[in-house]
Amino acid sequence: MFKRYPQNIDDVTNQFMREYSLEGPLLERRLIASWKEVMPAAEPYTENIEIRNQILWVKISSPALRNDLLMQHTELTRLLNSKVGANIINDTRFY
């Protein structure tokens, strides 16, 4: 006979993700996906989004919009991190 230790599936999944270092990449994908929700007006002008060295790099096709977003980069970084619920990025840059 064996003993059963019931656990919540969320706890088991989170533990598995941490053990195999999958939590970081998953949160990065969630952060990139949340760009559409945080900046729906900029989404049509967004050509590429990637995270390198804890910096979110966003390629924007409109120079005027890029300039506006540059002035809001600190607030956008905070909003995107709060959307994911973790401090994934330290800065947001536009090119």
Secondary structure by P-SEA (a helix, b strand, c coil): ccccccccaaaaaaaaaaaacaaaaaaaaaaaaaccccccccccccccccccccbbbbbbccaaaaaaaaaaaaaaaaaaaaaaccccccccccc
